[in-house]
Amino acid sequence: MKKKLIKIYGERNTNTRYFSKLIELNLNAKQLIGVSPRIVMKMQRTLPGNEFVRDLYFNLTFRNNLGWKHSLVKTEAELGKYRIVKRNLIFITITKNPYSWLLSLHKRPYHQYYTEFIDFEHFLQTPWKTIAREHVDGSVENPIELWNIKNRSYLQLDRTITMNIRTEDIFANSENVIEKISQQFFIPRKSREFIEYKRSTKNEDKDSDYYRNYYLSEKWREKLSSKAIRIINKSIDKDLMDYFGYSLFHE
């Protein structure tokens, strides 16, 4: 039997890279590419602020990898046009608490090359300029709406071959999440013993234990002002929050 194919989708700062490493270490499956190859990244570095090279790469290779891991997910009908969807493929989507996700995006506002650094409350009310491989036309009203749009798109996928997981659940018990995927989709484990990935995929001074403690103890709440909570609560999709098991914060 051929190995299962896994496609991971998740917004920036949802720990997609970390979870991809966990799958690589623990499951006997093949993952579809979700980031640009090194050669493409190298080409882009000669054109800082220009996303054309990476956008072109994912446009030309979409039929083979189903796009950038941070993109809006196409509808089930649209994806059904591609042969790879019929090749023993499953989808894993990752969602993060919108409050902590917005704080992370403010800290690292990827691809907003011409946006001056602004305070968090101002950031929450500033349009977010999307890039072509995101599959979202132009700009969205604000980063909160970006969370709404991306996470809403995950619910369009075929439910029989899709698992929606949360960043917080990965940190709470990553072995349990891996085992759940293994059992639900009949993917063999590489070993009876779970292999953790300790290193941070972005910061060498921090490891998985640091992030686990940071997110599970919700230390990031200290950075939320009453005004920020009010702004977020006004625009966030409450039905989506309820679906993913998140509660509204109060000022």
C-alpha positions as CSV (number, residue, x, y, z in Angstrom):
1,M,0.0,0.0,0.0
2,K,1.3,3.5,-0.9
3,K,2.0,5.9,1.8
4,K,-0.7,8.3,2.8
5,L,-0.2,11.9,1.6
6,I,-0.7,14.7,4.1
7,K,-1.4,18.3,3.3
8,I,-1.1,20.8,6.2
9,Y,-2.8,24.1,6.1
10,G,-2.5,26.7,8.9
11,E,-2.0,30.5,9.1
12,R,1.3,32.1,9.9
13,N,2.3,31.6,13.5
14,T,0.2,28.5,14.2
15,N,3.2,26.2,14.5
16,T,2.8,24.5,11.2
17,R,6.6,23.9,10.9
18,Y,6.8,22.4,14.3
19,F,3.9,20.0,13.7
20,S,5.3,19.1,10.3
21,K,8.5,17.9,12.1
22,L,6.4,15.8,14.5
23,I,4.7,14.1,11.6
24,E,8.0,13.5,9.9
25,L,9.5,11.9,13.0
26,N,6.5,9.8,14.0
27,L,4.2,8.9,11.0
28,N,4.9,6.8,8.0
29,A,3.4,9.2,5.5
30,K,4.6,11.7,2.9
31,Q,3.8,15.4,3.3
32,L,3.0,17.7,0.4
33,I,5.3,20.7,0.0
34,G,3.9,23.8,1.8
35,V,6.8,26.1,1.6
36,S,9.1,27.3,-1.2
37,P,12.2,25.2,-2.0
38,R,15.5,26.8,-1.0
39,I,16.4,27.7,-4.6
40,V,13.2,29.7,-4.9
41,M,13.8,31.4,-1.5
42,K,17.4,32.3,-2.6
43,M,16.0,33.8,-5.8
44,Q,13.6,36.0,-3.9
45,R,16.3,37.3,-1.5
46,T,17.7,39.2,-4.5
47,L,14.4,41.0,-4.6
48,P,13.5,42.0,-1.0
49,G,9.8,42.9,-0.7
50,N,8.9,41.2,-4.0
51,E,6.9,38.0,-3.6
52,F,6.6,37.3,-7.3
53,V,9.1,34.4,-7.4
54,R,7.4,32.4,-4.6
55,D,3.9,33.3,-5.9
56,L,4.9,32.0,-9.4
57,Y,6.3,28.8,-7.9
58,F,3.1,27.9,-6.1
59,N,1.0,28.9,-9.1
60,L,3.0,26.6,-11.4
61,T,3.2,23.7,-9.0
62,F,-0.3,23.8,-7.4
63,R,-1.5,20.6,-9.0
64,N,1.4,18.8,-7.3
65,N,1.3,20.3,-3.8
66,L,-2.1,22.1,-3.4
67,G,-0.4,25.4,-2.7
68,W,1.2,27.4,0.1
69,K,0.5,26.1,3.6
70,H,-0.7,29.5,4.8
71,S,-3.1,30.0,1.9
72,L,-6.9,30.2,1.9
73,V,-8.1,26.7,1.2
74,K,-10.0,26.2,-2.0
75,T,-13.4,24.6,-1.9
76,E,-13.9,20.8,-2.1
77,A,-15.2,21.1,-5.6
78,E,-12.2,23.2,-6.8
79,L,-9.7,20.8,-5.2
80,G,-11.5,17.9,-6.7
81,K,-10.2,18.9,-10.1
82,Y,-6.7,17.8,-9.1
83,R,-5.6,14.2,-9.4
84,I,-3.5,14.4,-6.3
85,V,-6.6,14.7,-4.1
86,K,-7.6,11.2,-5.2
87,R,-4.2,9.7,-4.3
88,N,-4.7,8.6,-0.7
89,L,-4.6,12.2,0.6
90,I,-5.7,13.6,3.9
91,F,-5.8,17.2,5.1
92,I,-4.6,18.6,8.5
93,T,-5.6,22.1,9.4
94,I,-4.2,24.0,12.4
95,T,-6.0,26.8,14.1
96,K,-4.7,29.0,16.9
97,N,-6.6,31.1,19.6
98,P,-7.3,34.3,17.7
99,Y,-6.2,36.5,20.6
100,S,-2.7,34.9,20.9
101,W,-2.5,34.6,17.1
102,L,-3.1,38.3,16.5
103,L,-0.4,39.1,19.1
104,S,2.0,36.8,17.3
105,L,1.2,38.3,13.9
106,H,1.7,41.8,15.2
107,K,5.2,40.7,16.5
108,R,6.0,39.2,13.1
109,P,3.8,40.8,10.4
110,Y,5.0,38.6,7.6
111,H,4.8,40.0,4.1
112,Q,3.8,43.5,5.2
113,Y,7.0,45.0,3.8
114,Y,5.7,48.5,3.5
115,T,3.8,48.7,6.8
116,E,5.5,50.9,9.5
117,F,5.6,49.4,13.0
118,I,2.5,50.4,14.9
119,D,1.0,49.6,18.3
120,F,-1.2,46.5,18.7
121,E,-4.5,48.4,18.8
122,H,-3.7,50.3,15.6
123,F,-2.5,47.1,14.0
124,L,-5.9,45.4,14.7
125,Q,-7.7,48.2,12.7
126,T,-5.2,48.3,9.8
127,P,-6.0,46.6,6.4
128,W,-3.9,43.5,5.7
129,K,-2.3,43.4,2.3
130,T,-2.5,39.8,1.0
131,I,-0.1,38.2,-1.5
132,A,-1.0,36.2,-4.6
133,R,-0.3,32.7,-3.2
134,E,-2.8,33.4,-0.4
135,H,-5.7,33.2,-2.8
136,V,-7.4,36.1,-1.1
137,D,-8.1,39.0,-3.4
138,G,-6.3,42.2,-2.5
139,S,-6.5,43.5,1.1
140,V,-8.7,42.4,3.9
141,E,-10.3,44.9,6.3
142,N,-8.0,43.9,9.2
143,P,-5.9,41.0,10.6
144,I,-8.9,39.8,12.5
145,E,-10.8,39.3,9.3
146,L,-7.8,37.4,8.0
147,W,-8.3,34.9,10.8
148,N,-11.9,34.6,10.0
149,I,-11.4,34.0,6.3
150,K,-8.6,31.5,6.6
151,N,-10.2,29.4,9.3
152,R,-13.6,29.4,7.7
153,S,-12.0,28.0,4.5
154,Y,-10.8,24.9,6.4
155,L,-14.4,23.9,7.0
156,Q,-15.0,23.5,3.3
157,L,-12.8,20.4,3.1
158,D,-14.2,16.9,2.8
159,R,-14.8,16.0,6.5
160,T,-14.0,12.3,5.9
161,I,-10.4,13.1,5.0
162,T,-9.8,16.1,7.1
163,M,-8.8,16.7,10.8
164,N,-8.9,20.2,12.3
165,I,-6.5,20.6,15.2
166,R,-5.5,23.5,17.4
167,T,-2.1,24.8,18.3
168,E,-3.0,24.6,21.9
169,D,-3.8,20.9,21.7
170,I,-0.5,20.2,20.0
171,F,1.3,21.7,22.9
172,A,-1.0,20.1,25.5
173,N,-0.4,16.6,24.3
174,S,1.4,16.3,20.9
175,E,1.7,12.5,21.2
176,N,-2.1,12.2,21.6
177,V,-2.7,14.3,18.4
178,I,-0.2,12.2,16.4
179,E,-1.9,9.0,17.7
180,K,-5.3,10.4,16.8
181,I,-4.2,11.0,13.2
182,S,-2.6,7.6,13.0
183,Q,-5.8,5.9,14.2
184,Q,-8.3,7.9,12.3
185,F,-6.6,7.7,8.9
186,F,-4.8,4.3,9.3
187,I,-1.3,5.7,9.1
188,P,1.4,3.5,10.6
189,R,3.6,4.9,13.4
190,K,7.3,4.8,12.7
191,S,7.9,3.6,16.2
192,R,5.9,2.6,19.3
193,E,7.8,5.4,21.1
194,F,6.8,8.9,20.4
195,I,9.6,11.2,19.3
196,E,9.4,14.8,20.4
197,Y,11.0,17.6,18.5
198,K,12.5,19.9,21.1
199,R,14.2,22.6,19.0
200,S,12.4,25.7,18.1
201,T,11.9,26.1,14.4
202,K,12.4,29.9,14.6
203,N,14.3,30.8,17.7
204,E,17.4,28.9,18.8
205,D,17.1,30.4,22.4
206,K,13.7,28.8,22.9
207,D,12.5,25.2,22.7
208,S,9.2,23.4,22.5
209,D,8.9,23.4,26.3
210,Y,9.1,27.2,26.4
211,Y,6.3,27.6,23.9
212,R,4.2,24.9,25.6
213,N,4.4,26.8,28.9
214,Y,3.9,30.2,27.2
215,Y,0.7,29.1,25.4
216,L,-0.8,26.7,27.8
217,S,-0.4,29.1,30.8
218,E,-1.7,31.9,28.5
219,K,1.1,34.3,29.5
220,W,0.3,36.3,26.4
221,R,-3.0,37.5,28.0
222,E,-0.9,40.1,29.9
223,K,-0.3,41.9,26.6
224,L,-4.0,42.3,25.8
225,S,-5.5,45.7,26.7
226,S,-9.2,46.2,27.3
227,K,-9.3,48.3,24.1
228,A,-7.6,45.5,22.1
229,I,-10.1,42.9,23.4
230,R,-13.0,45.2,22.5
231,I,-11.7,45.7,19.0
232,I,-11.1,41.9,18.5
233,N,-14.5,41.0,19.9
234,K,-16.2,43.3,17.5
235,S,-14.8,41.7,14.3
236,I,-14.1,38.1,15.3
237,D,-16.4,35.4,13.9
238,K,-18.1,34.1,17.1
239,D,-19.5,31.0,15.3
240,L,-15.9,30.0,14.2
241,M,-14.6,30.6,17.7
242,D,-17.3,28.3,19.1
243,Y,-16.6,25.6,16.5
244,F,-12.9,25.5,17.4
245,G,-13.6,25.7,21.1
246,Y,-12.5,29.2,22.0
247,S,-14.3,31.6,24.3
248,L,-14.6,35.4,24.0
249,F,-12.5,37.4,26.5
250,H,-14.1,40.1,28.5
251,E,-12.6,43.5,29.1
